[in-house]
Amino acid sequence: MTRPGVDQKGCFPEAFRAELDLLMRLRRDVRRFRTDPVDEAVLTRCLAAVSLAPSVGLSEPWRIIRVESETARAAALENFETANAAALADYSENRAATYARLKLSGMRDAPVQIAFYCDDETEKGHGLGAQTMPEMRRYSVVTAITLFWLSLRAEGLGLGWVSILDPEQMSRDLDVPQGWSLVGYVCIGHPERLSDTPELEQEGWEQRFAALPVETR
Ligand SMILES: Cc1cc2nc3c(=O)[nH]c(=O)nc-3n(C[C@H](O)[C@H](O)[C@H](O)COP(=O)(O)O)c2cc1C
């Protein structure tokens, strides 16, 4: 199959590759959002990337819930605040003081909020690749969120992943079917600011590896 811009060997042009690299470098986890709305057409375009993601056995186990109602948003925020307070209580002294300063969700401001679920019981894909490692279905959802994240970034939008949550409480609050598991609750909107450094690095919580930890066996 040939595509304009892709050469005979299947390589994309160098300028494109440089831009793809830049997109990956400038993707950030965003927790500080402006409150102005996100264009629905842009959101739809970015969500289309989910359907392009790889999935074990082509199971496409992602299930998407847009969290829109005041009640659902309030329950999600309360869920986060409870889990975050419990997490803080688990750290001691200096770590606790740093943790308390971090902003770990944009749930108060983000105009769009989506819960990504995995249907652990889907028959799509006929179990291929998931017999010994059923968690592969959830990892497939992670790959989809990653593509969505990059598409949003390319449109100037930010995504912030919130995992400081009680997933069972969230599933009750959102009334999801049995057999679905929460993979990621994501906040989306226009970022208040852009940065090429992870916020957790800026806040002194953690640093990126200086070198990739690759070993040989
Ligand atoms: C699976 C997953 C869960 C995460 N959960 C949270 C979270 O609950 N709160 C938060 O502030 N950031 C969360 N993050 C964002 C990470 O902190 C962030 O990706 C990391 O610090 C690197 O920063 P960067 O994404 O801007 O490169 C999560 C990221 C991933 C991939």
The ligand as a Gaussian input file, in Angstrom:
#p B3LYP/6-31G(d) Opt

LIG

0 1
 C       -1.171000       5.346000      34.306000
 C       -0.918000       6.769000      34.730000
 C       -1.544000       7.266000      35.860000
 C       -1.307000       8.579000      36.287000
 N       -1.970000       9.078000      37.372000
 C       -1.794000      10.366000      37.736000
 C       -2.528000      10.964000      38.806000
 O       -3.375000      10.338000      39.457000
 N       -2.306000      12.259000      39.097000
 C       -1.384000      13.003000      38.416000
 O       -1.225000      14.183000      38.725000
 N       -0.678000      12.482000      37.391000
 C       -0.879000      11.194000      37.029000
 N       -0.181000      10.678000      35.969000
 C        0.755000      11.541000      35.235000
 C        2.193000      11.274000      35.593000
 O        2.493000      11.846000      36.833000
 C        3.067000      11.868000      34.485000
 O        2.820000      11.158000      33.304000
 C        4.560000      11.817000      34.802000
 O        4.841000      12.607000      35.905000
 C        5.396000      12.300000      33.621000
 O        4.965000      13.584000      33.230000
 P        4.496000      13.876000      31.739000
 O        3.318000      12.965000      31.456000
 O        4.112000      15.314000      31.710000
 O        5.643000      13.535000      30.843000
 C       -0.418000       9.374000      35.548000
 C        0.197000       8.872000      34.397000
 C       -0.055000       7.583000      33.988000
 C        0.599000       7.073000      32.731000

